[in-house]
């Protein structure tokens, strides 16, 4: 079979294997935020509370573009193309982690089967959410840093994926610079000169993305800012950590904020503060009129050492809690007729509403407990196995650097999401699965190569 055809067939098969969780569910997975992304795919506008670029992805991946040729869009298409994108990156990643030129496409599908079973990738890629793109971001960065065989076109592709993946979610704008700074320090200590130069280019892409996003918001009259709603989420997080309650208890006698009236009624979680229809946030002006007060409080908190230290302590505690989410548990949330996901599907993709209603997620018949145990056992087993090979010096030196990069990125993701958003299993699982997946690729590559050499000799 022609090599290109064989590779294409392998990628398609790999994509279908990665889709198993969506197929098992009977429909792509959704969250409360999914509805907003679907709405803005059709009624496009720049959003205050999230990036619009994932809606652009949904539109281009078949939810909107097919309508121009008279075909109704489908939520299955974005999931399939998410799987295609991951499968293509996996193929390059698999080859990069190989021990010898003999190891090319052989063993790739075996590795994909194991990755689909032993990690949370199939769970994350099944979501109509930008979560998948943080792992795509990490894989693209790893390939750009350590793939020593890329053509100019491939290098540009990696940089393009890094840029687009940054744009789909605001958390990525913080994760990438922090990660690059830590990696530059590591590359300096380990004398990786070429990696330092490439990290400089990733930082440049990051800066371009910052300017681009701020410029888009400015053009739409939202100000030259990264996120027009950042003050809302930051205030919510300060409420969740108890920092604002501490601040208001001490400052309300002198500073008569509207929030002072509700300081004893603040919720425990940030999302409750933001989305509660009868909460303090709504009473002090909501998205439209709370900015001045929120920004003044946030500025005071971070310029007053005792409040800043209080927040930092809680942030570290939340980061540690976030790091403990390593595998998929739970059965997801069901959404009724008045929820945003249900109404958005009913309005724009009505033909798929019966599939959505009959899905396992909606019927709450998913039980991930057995799968969670499998993931945990294989994570521990594969990690110990790889550590043994590294200790014996059986693996190439660059693999150690790849693992260090993954660990730093996973830590950065946990810190940013836990400190400035939510402590939520999905926000950590979305990228942690790259670690056990790497274990599997390394082990399959290593033993597949040994098997080939033994057969050839």
C-alpha positions as CSV (number, residue, x, y, z in Angstrom):
1,X,0.0,0.0,0.0
2,X,1.2,3.5,-0.8
3,X,2.8,5.1,2.3
4,X,0.6,8.2,2.2
5,X,-2.6,6.2,1.8
6,X,-1.5,3.9,4.7
7,X,-0.8,6.9,6.9
8,X,-4.2,8.5,6.0
9,X,-6.1,5.2,6.8
10,X,-4.2,4.9,10.1
11,X,-5.1,8.4,11.1
12,X,-8.8,7.8,10.3
13,X,-8.9,4.6,12.2
14,X,-7.1,6.3,15.1
15,X,-9.7,9.1,15.1
16,X,-12.5,6.6,15.3
17,X,-10.8,4.8,18.1
18,X,-10.4,8.1,20.0
19,X,-14.2,8.8,19.5
20,X,-15.2,5.7,21.4
21,X,-16.5,7.7,24.5
22,X,-18.7,9.9,22.4
23,X,-20.1,6.8,20.5
24,X,-20.6,5.1,23.9
25,X,-22.5,8.1,25.2
26,X,-24.6,8.2,22.0
27,X,-23.9,11.9,21.5
28,X,-21.0,14.4,22.1
29,X,-20.7,15.4,25.7
30,X,-21.8,18.9,26.8
31,X,-21.5,21.2,29.8
32,X,-23.5,24.3,30.8
33,X,-21.1,26.4,28.7
34,X,-21.6,24.4,25.6
35,X,-24.9,26.2,24.9
36,X,-23.1,29.6,24.7
37,X,-20.5,28.2,22.2
38,X,-23.3,26.8,20.0
39,X,-25.3,30.0,20.1
40,X,-22.3,32.2,19.2
41,X,-21.4,29.8,16.3
42,X,-24.6,31.0,14.6
43,X,-25.2,34.4,16.2
44,X,-21.6,35.4,16.2
45,X,-20.4,38.3,18.5
46,X,-17.4,39.0,20.7
47,X,-18.2,37.7,24.2
48,X,-17.4,39.4,27.6
49,X,-17.0,36.2,29.5
50,X,-15.1,33.9,27.1
51,X,-13.1,33.7,23.9
52,X,-15.2,33.5,20.7
53,X,-12.5,31.4,18.9
54,X,-13.9,28.0,19.9
55,X,-17.2,29.0,18.3
56,X,-15.1,29.8,15.2
57,X,-13.7,26.3,15.4
58,X,-17.2,24.8,15.7
59,X,-18.3,26.8,12.7
60,X,-15.3,25.8,10.5
61,X,-15.5,22.1,11.7
62,X,-18.9,21.6,10.1
63,X,-21.5,23.1,12.5
64,X,-22.0,26.2,10.3
65,X,-20.0,25.8,7.1
66,X,-22.1,23.0,5.7
67,X,-25.2,25.1,5.7
68,X,-23.8,27.1,2.9
69,X,-24.2,24.0,0.6
70,X,-27.6,23.2,2.0
71,X,-26.5,20.5,4.6
72,X,-27.5,20.8,8.2
73,X,-24.6,21.0,10.6
74,X,-23.8,18.3,13.2
75,X,-22.1,18.4,16.6
76,X,-20.5,15.0,15.6
77,X,-18.3,16.8,13.0
78,X,-16.4,19.0,15.5
79,X,-15.8,16.0,17.7
80,X,-14.5,14.0,14.7
81,X,-12.2,16.8,13.6
82,X,-10.9,17.2,17.1
83,X,-10.1,13.5,17.0
84,X,-8.4,13.9,13.6
85,X,-6.3,16.8,14.9
86,X,-5.2,14.7,17.9
87,X,-4.5,11.6,15.8
88,X,-2.3,13.6,13.5
89,X,-0.3,15.1,16.4
90,X,-0.1,11.7,18.0
91,X,1.5,10.3,14.8
92,X,4.2,12.9,14.9
93,X,4.6,12.6,18.7
94,X,4.8,8.8,18.4
95,X,7.6,9.1,15.9
96,X,9.4,11.8,18.0
97,X,9.5,9.5,21.0
98,X,10.8,6.5,18.9
99,X,14.1,4.9,19.6
100,X,15.1,4.2,16.0
101,X,14.2,5.1,12.4
102,X,12.9,1.6,12.1
103,X,9.9,2.6,14.2
104,X,7.7,4.6,11.9
105,X,3.9,4.0,11.6
106,X,4.2,0.4,12.9
107,X,2.7,0.1,16.3
108,X,0.9,3.4,16.1
109,X,-2.6,2.0,16.1
110,X,-1.7,-0.4,19.0
111,X,-0.5,2.7,21.0
112,X,-3.7,4.5,20.1
113,X,-5.9,1.6,21.4
114,X,-3.9,1.6,24.7
115,X,-4.1,5.4,25.0
116,X,-7.9,5.4,24.3
117,X,-8.4,2.8,27.0
118,X,-5.8,3.9,29.6
119,X,-6.2,7.7,29.6
120,X,-8.9,10.4,29.6
121,X,-8.3,11.6,26.1
122,X,-11.5,10.0,24.7
123,X,-13.5,11.6,27.4
124,X,-12.1,15.1,26.8
125,X,-12.1,15.0,23.0
126,X,-15.8,14.1,23.2
127,X,-16.8,17.4,24.7
128,X,-18.1,20.4,22.8
129,X,-15.8,22.6,24.8
130,X,-12.4,24.2,24.2
131,X,-10.8,21.8,26.8
132,X,-9.2,19.6,24.1
133,X,-7.2,22.5,22.9
134,X,-5.0,22.8,26.0
135,X,-3.7,19.3,25.3
136,X,-3.3,20.2,21.6
137,X,-1.4,23.3,22.7
138,X,0.9,21.1,24.9
139,X,1.5,18.6,22.1
140,X,2.2,21.3,19.5
141,X,4.7,22.9,21.9
142,X,6.4,19.6,22.6
143,X,6.7,18.8,18.9
144,X,8.0,22.3,18.1
145,X,10.6,22.0,20.9
146,X,11.8,18.5,20.4
147,X,10.9,17.2,16.9
148,X,14.2,17.3,15.2
149,X,12.9,16.2,11.8
150,X,10.2,18.8,10.9
151,X,10.2,20.7,7.6
152,X,9.6,24.4,7.6
153,X,5.9,23.7,6.8
154,X,5.6,21.4,9.9
155,X,7.3,24.0,12.1
156,X,4.9,26.7,10.8
157,X,2.0,24.2,11.4
158,X,3.1,23.7,15.0
159,X,3.4,27.5,15.6
160,X,0.0,28.0,14.0
161,X,-1.6,25.4,16.3
162,X,0.1,27.0,19.3
163,X,-1.4,30.3,18.3
164,X,-4.9,29.1,17.6
165,X,-5.0,26.9,20.7
166,X,-4.0,29.9,22.8
167,X,-6.9,31.9,21.4
168,X,-9.7,29.5,22.2
169,X,-9.5,29.9,26.0
170,X,-8.4,32.8,28.2
171,X,-6.5,30.5,30.7
172,X,-4.1,29.6,27.9
173,X,-2.9,33.2,27.8
174,X,-1.5,32.8,31.3
175,X,-0.4,29.1,31.1
176,X,1.9,29.6,28.1
177,X,4.0,32.5,29.3
178,X,4.4,31.0,32.8
179,X,5.3,27.6,31.3
180,X,7.8,29.2,28.8
181,X,9.6,31.1,31.6
182,X,10.0,27.9,33.7
183,X,11.1,26.0,30.6
184,X,13.7,28.7,29.8
185,X,15.2,28.2,33.3
186,X,15.2,24.5,32.8
187,X,16.7,24.7,29.3
188,X,19.4,27.1,30.7
189,X,20.3,24.6,33.5
190,X,20.4,21.7,31.0
191,X,22.2,23.6,28.3
192,X,19.5,23.2,25.6
193,X,20.4,26.1,23.3
194,X,18.1,25.2,20.4
195,X,15.2,24.7,22.8
196,X,15.8,28.1,24.3
197,X,15.6,29.7,20.9
198,X,12.4,27.9,20.1
199,X,10.9,28.9,23.4
200,X,11.6,32.5,22.5
201,X,9.5,32.0,19.4
202,X,6.7,30.5,21.4
203,X,6.8,33.5,23.7
204,X,6.6,35.8,20.7
205,X,3.5,33.9,19.4
206,X,2.0,34.3,22.9
207,X,2.7,38.1,22.8
208,X,1.0,38.3,19.3
209,X,-2.0,36.5,20.6
210,X,-2.3,38.9,23.6
211,X,-2.2,41.9,21.3
212,X,-4.6,40.3,18.8
213,X,-7.2,39.4,21.4
214,X,-6.9,42.9,23.1
215,X,-7.3,44.5,19.7
216,X,-10.4,42.5,18.8
217,X,-12.0,43.5,22.1
218,X,-11.1,47.2,21.4
219,X,-12.6,47.1,17.9
220,X,-15.9,45.8,19.3
221,X,-15.9,48.6,21.9
222,X,-15.0,46.5,24.9
223,X,-11.7,48.2,25.6
224,X,-8.1,47.2,24.8
225,X,-8.2,44.3,27.3
226,X,-7.6,40.6,27.2
227,X,-10.9,39.7,28.8
228,X,-13.7,42.2,29.3
229,X,-15.1,40.1,32.1
230,X,-11.9,39.2,33.9
231,X,-12.8,41.4,36.9
232,X,-15.9,39.3,37.4
233,X,-14.1,36.0,37.5
234,X,-11.3,37.4,39.6
235,X,-13.8,38.8,42.1
236,X,-15.6,35.5,42.1
237,X,-12.4,33.7,42.9
238,X,-11.5,36.1,45.7
239,X,-15.0,35.4,47.2
240,X,-14.4,31.6,46.9
241,X,-11.0,31.9,48.7
242,X,-12.6,34.0,51.5
243,X,-10.2,36.9,50.7
244,X,-13.0,39.4,49.8
245,X,-14.9,38.5,53.0
246,X,-11.8,39.2,55.0
247,X,-11.3,42.5,53.1
248,X,-14.9,43.7,53.4
249,X,-15.0,42.9,57.2
250,X,-12.1,45.2,57.7
251,X,-12.7,47.9,55.1
252,X,-16.5,48.4,54.8
253,X,-16.5,50.9,57.7
254,X,-14.5,53.3,55.6
255,X,-15.2,52.2,52.0
256,X,-18.9,52.0,51.3
257,X,-19.0,49.4,48.5
258,X,-22.3,48.1,47.3
259,X,-20.9,44.6,48.0
260,X,-20.7,45.5,51.7
261,X,-24.5,45.0,52.0
262,X,-24.1,41.4,51.0
263,X,-20.8,40.5,52.7
264,X,-22.5,38.0,55.0
265,X,-24.4,36.4,52.1
266,X,-21.5,35.6,49.8
267,X,-21.6,32.1,48.3
268,X,-18.9,29.4,48.8
269,X,-18.0,29.0,45.1
270,X,-17.1,31.4,42.4
271,X,-19.5,30.1,39.8
272,X,-22.4,30.6,42.3
273,X,-21.4,34.2,42.7
274,X,-21.3,34.8,38.9
275,X,-24.3,32.8,37.7
276,X,-26.8,33.1,40.7
277,X,-29.8,35.0,39.3
278,X,-30.5,36.5,42.8
279,X,-27.0,36.8,44.1
280,X,-24.8,39.7,45.2
281,X,-23.2,40.0,41.8
282,X,-26.6,40.7,40.2
283,X,-27.5,43.2,42.9
284,X,-24.4,45.3,42.4
285,X,-24.8,45.7,38.6
286,X,-23.9,42.4,37.0
287,X,-21.7,42.4,34.0
288,X,-22.6,46.0,33.0
289,X,-22.1,48.1,36.1
290,X,-19.9,46.1,38.6
291,X,-16.5,46.8,36.9
292,X,-15.5,49.9,38.8
293,X,-16.2,48.4,42.2
294,X,-14.7,45.0,41.4
295,X,-11.5,46.5,40.0
296,X,-11.1,48.8,43.0
297,X,-11.4,45.9,45.4
298,X,-9.1,43.7,43.3
299,X,-6.5,46.4,43.2
300,X,-6.7,46.9,46.9
301,X,-6.4,43.2,47.7
302,X,-3.3,42.7,45.5
303,X,-1.5,45.8,46.7
304,X,-2.1,45.1,50.4
305,X,0.3,42.4,51.6
306,X,-2.0,40.7,54.2
307,X,-4.8,40.2,51.7
308,X,-2.4,39.2,48.9
309,X,-0.7,36.6,51.1
310,X,-4.1,35.2,52.2
311,X,-5.1,34.8,48.5
312,X,-1.7,33.3,47.6
313,X,-2.0,30.7,50.4
314,X,-5.5,29.7,49.2
315,X,-4.3,29.6,45.6
316,X,-1.5,27.2,46.5
317,X,-3.9,25.0,48.4
318,X,-6.4,25.0,45.5
319,X,-3.5,24.2,43.1
320,X,-2.6,21.2,45.1
321,X,-6.2,20.0,45.1
322,X,-6.4,20.5,41.4
323,X,-3.3,18.5,40.8
324,X,-5.0,15.4,42.3
325,X,-7.5,15.1,39.5
326,X,-5.7,12.6,37.3
327,X,-8.4,10.3,35.8
328,X,-12.0,10.4,34.8
329,X,-14.7,9.8,37.4
330,X,-18.4,10.8,37.7
331,X,-21.1,10.5,35.2
332,X,-21.5,14.1,33.9
333,X,-24.5,16.4,34.3
334,X,-27.9,16.1,32.7
335,X,-29.6,19.2,31.2
336,X,-33.3,20.0,31.2
337,X,-35.4,21.8,28.6
338,X,-34.6,25.2,30.1
339,X,-30.8,24.8,30.0
340,X,-28.6,26.5,27.5
341,X,-27.3,23.3,25.9
342,X,-30.8,21.9,25.4
343,X,-32.2,25.1,24.0
344,X,-29.2,25.8,21.7
345,X,-29.4,22.3,20.2
346,X,-33.2,22.6,19.9
347,X,-32.9,26.0,18.1
348,X,-29.9,25.3,15.8
349,X,-29.5,21.5,15.4
350,X,-33.0,20.3,16.1
351,X,-32.5,17.1,14.1
352,X,-30.0,15.9,16.7
353,X,-32.2,16.7,19.7
354,X,-33.5,13.1,20.0
355,X,-29.9,11.8,20.1
356,X,-29.0,14.3,22.8
357,X,-32.1,13.5,24.9
358,X,-31.4,9.7,24.6
359,X,-27.7,10.0,25.4
360,X,-26.2,8.3,28.4
361,X,-25.2,11.6,29.9
362,X,-28.8,12.9,29.8
363,X,-30.2,9.6,31.2
364,X,-27.4,9.5,33.8
365,X,-26.5,5.9,33.0
366,X,-22.7,6.5,32.7
367,X,-20.6,4.8,35.4
368,X,-16.9,5.6,35.0
369,X,-15.7,3.9,38.3
370,X,-14.3,0.8,36.6
371,X,-12.6,2.9,33.9
372,X,-11.2,5.2,36.6
373,X,-9.6,2.2,38.3
374,X,-8.1,1.0,35.0
375,X,-6.7,4.5,34.4
376,X,-5.1,4.7,37.8
377,X,-3.5,1.2,37.7
378,X,-2.1,1.8,34.2
379,X,-0.8,5.3,35.2
380,X,1.1,3.9,38.1
381,X,2.3,0.8,36.3
382,X,3.4,2.6,33.1
383,X,5.1,5.4,35.1
384,X,7.2,3.0,37.1
385,X,8.1,1.1,34.0
386,X,9.3,4.3,32.2
387,X,11.2,5.4,35.2
388,X,13.0,2.1,35.3
389,X,14.0,2.4,31.6
390,X,15.2,6.0,32.2
391,X,17.2,4.9,35.2
392,X,18.8,2.2,33.1
393,X,19.6,4.7,30.4
394,X,17.6,2.7,27.8
395,X,15.8,5.7,26.5
396,X,17.0,8.7,24.5
397,X,18.0,11.8,26.4
398,X,15.4,14.1,24.9
399,X,12.6,11.9,26.4
400,X,13.7,13.1,29.9
401,X,13.3,16.7,28.7
402,X,9.8,15.9,27.2
403,X,8.7,14.5,30.6
404,X,10.0,17.6,32.4
405,X,8.1,19.8,30.0
406,X,4.9,17.8,30.5
407,X,5.1,18.0,34.3
408,X,5.8,21.8,34.2
409,X,2.9,22.3,31.9
410,X,0.5,20.2,34.0
411,X,1.6,22.2,37.1
412,X,1.1,25.5,35.3
413,X,-2.4,24.4,34.2
414,X,-3.3,23.5,37.7
415,X,-2.0,26.8,39.1
416,X,-3.7,29.0,36.6
417,X,-7.1,27.3,36.6
418,X,-7.2,26.7,40.3
419,X,-6.0,30.2,41.2
420,X,-8.1,32.2,38.8
421,X,-11.0,30.0,37.8
422,X,-12.3,26.8,39.5
423,X,-11.0,23.7,41.2
424,X,-12.7,21.3,38.8
425,X,-11.8,17.8,37.7
426,X,-12.4,18.5,34.0
427,X,-10.0,21.4,34.0
428,X,-7.1,19.2,35.1
429,X,-8.0,16.0,33.3
430,X,-8.1,17.9,30.1
431,X,-4.3,18.0,30.0
432,X,-3.1,15.4,32.6
433,X,-3.9,12.5,30.2
434,X,-0.9,13.5,28.1
435,X,1.4,12.1,30.8
436,X,0.1,8.5,30.7
437,X,-0.3,8.7,26.9
438,X,3.4,9.6,26.7
439,X,4.2,6.6,28.9
440,X,2.3,4.3,26.4
441,X,4.0,5.8,23.3
442,X,7.4,5.5,24.9
443,X,6.9,1.9,25.9
444,X,5.2,0.8,22.7
445,X,8.0,2.4,20.7
446,X,10.7,0.9,22.8
447,X,9.5,-2.7,22.7
448,X,8.2,-2.5,19.1
449,X,11.7,-1.4,18.0
450,X,13.3,-4.2,20.0
451,X,10.9,-6.8,18.5
452,X,11.7,-5.5,14.9
453,X,15.4,-5.7,15.5
454,X,15.2,-9.2,16.9
455,X,13.2,-10.3,13.8
456,X,15.6,-8.7,11.4
457,X,18.6,-10.3,13.1
